[in-house]
Amino acid sequence: MAVHMRKLPGQLTVVIKLGTSSIVDEKTHQPLLSILSLIVETACKLHAEGHRVVIVSSGAIGVGLRRMNLPRRPKHLPQVQALAAIGQCRLMSLWDQLFGNLQQPIAQVLLTRNDIADRTQYQNAQNTFIELLSMGVIPIVNENDTLAVTEIKFGDNDTLSAITAGMVQADYLFLMTDVDCLYDKNPRSNPDAKAIQVVEDIAELAADVSSAGSALGTGGMSTKIVAARLATSAGVTTVITKSSKPGNIRAIIRHAERERKKGMSSRNSTSNLQDNDEVPLAQAAALNLHSSTHDLSASTGSLREQDQVARTPSPQTEPENVPLHTRFLPISHPIRDRYFWILHGLAPHGTIYIDQGAWTALNDKAGLLPVGIVDVDGHFAQQEAVRIVVVKRLSRSSPKSQPISQPTTPAATSHSVHAPIPLRHPLPHTPSYNSHRPDLVHTTSSSRITSPPPYELHNPAPFEIGRAVVNYSATEIRRIMGLHSTQIREALGYADSEYVALRENIAFAGRERSRPSTPDYRTAERRSGNGGEVEVH
Ligand SMILES: N[C@@H](CCC(=O)OP(=O)(O)O)C(=O)O
């Protein structure tokens, strides 16, 4: 069932993500009341203008530390979870108090990755958001740290905010942080550093951003880039800007809307560094860094002073003089709903390596047949999600030479019990979901130690094209890969489907660094028809 996000003309849905370092002081863990108050004021103004607002708020553990007078985050997971439980209710009470001053109702939404791995639960969460937003409530989202262990964690709230933005089909995601934007190089050591204002194609962004994080938060600039990639693939304009100036959010939206209407966005444009929002260069310096020294002075100005940019149509709101920020433009054919869920709601349990022929067939809207599969990594069951990686098959592994491996015991005819199959190489440990690279992970089989992979490792390098929910387990796919569908029954003793993955269960990543000599993602995306399942009114 497609979820319909009905919106009034001109109404925007804005997700604002605040990291721990924007919510509590890094050393004292005291709440940063001035920032929180400004966020509340901004959210209420957006709401009063008819827009919908969702806040993704970290800070539970930080607030819990303060409450229990502990100096630093403990190492032991249950202690961290206990602190999150202590801090979350206090954090919500703080938000409720601040929003209550402006008579704005809020709601708490706590999510784990597990909650949304089930399609029905994902849709339930989506429906709850829709209902809350149409009731005029501001949902405040955090990861349910009490339940989340590594395997089921989003890992950082940047990723959570991007998934939330995709779920609510947001127009904007603001990743509020302690730097004002990205620069083309580190301004600390390069006075000629230029602010990156607009990133039209995130795949073209240089990958050398720092992943340094603060003492309490888990995110850094690299998780923001990953979040931006994820959100823009869902059609969400993503903005990185300074959390100490939340009043800038509205000015940036006005500017971005003007630009969008004019269709004037320039490709990865840069401009000379402007200090018009009073951020000294040294502070901005973190550039690609998530500064570990939170600058309290920058967040203690009066509400009136700090929100000046947003209140008045001052010269700062003019296109040439907007507050510093980096804006990542959304892709033109967003990945919506079920495909977005397959890509980002489900954690992949393994990898299927396919050849160029299978990739071409997928481009032509075919399902994934066993004949095009070159190799498999990981342990996964039927109906679990896997990465799909395109490789160049080495001639020694051509499908024709693939023998049918006969079931070795009668149990192999059962769907659930199979005799172990001798492997050409030991299976690598199936990694838990890597929140820092949740999509477009370039995969190599460097973990193989007994035999080389049956595909080219470097020229061209394997590349991930998307995710699929499979009809066969890893063990079954190892038996049938390289075979024609008519041979599945012979190989397994049964045939659940002629396809390893049905076309409707394959989701392509939105875009990827263009690679000469490899198929063009964007072409595939257009052909694949990923978008369009959900209508946005
Ligand atoms: N969910 C956790 C925070 C997760 C986290 O570290 O996020 P962030 O500070 O955004 O990197 C909390 O509320 O303390």
The ligand as a Tripos MOL2 file, in Angstrom:
@<TRIPOS>MOLECULE
LIG
   14    13     1     0     0
SMALL
NO_CHARGES

@<TRIPOS>ATOM
      1 N1         20.6760    8.8460   20.4740 N.3       1 LIG1
      2 C1         21.8140    9.3990   21.1670 C.3       1 LIG1
      3 C2         22.6880   10.2320   20.2990 C.3       1 LIG1
      4 C3         23.2260    9.5980   19.0350 C.3       1 LIG1
      5 C4         24.3160   10.4970   18.5460 C.2       1 LIG1
      6 O1         25.4080   10.4380   19.0710 O.2       1 LIG1
      7 O2         23.9580   11.4060   17.6590 O.3       1 LIG1
      8 P1         24.8020   12.7350   17.2520 P.3       1 LIG1
      9 O3         25.0650   13.5320   18.4830 O.co2     1 LIG1
     10 O4         23.8860   13.4170   16.3660 O.co2     1 LIG1
     11 O5         26.0690   12.2720   16.5980 O.co2     1 LIG1
     12 C5         21.3560   10.3430   22.2750 C.2       1 LIG1
     13 O6         20.2230   10.8250   22.2390 O.co2     1 LIG1
     14 O7         22.1760   10.6240   23.1610 O.co2     1 LIG1
@<TRIPOS>BOND
     1     1     2 1
     2     2     3 1
     3     2    12 1
     4     3     4 1
     5     4     5 1
     6     5     6 2
     7     5     7 1
     8     7     8 1
     9     8     9 2
    10     8    10 1
    11     8    11 1
    12    12    13 2
    13    12    14 1
@<TRIPOS>SUBSTRUCTURE
     1 LIG1         1 GROUP 0 **** ****
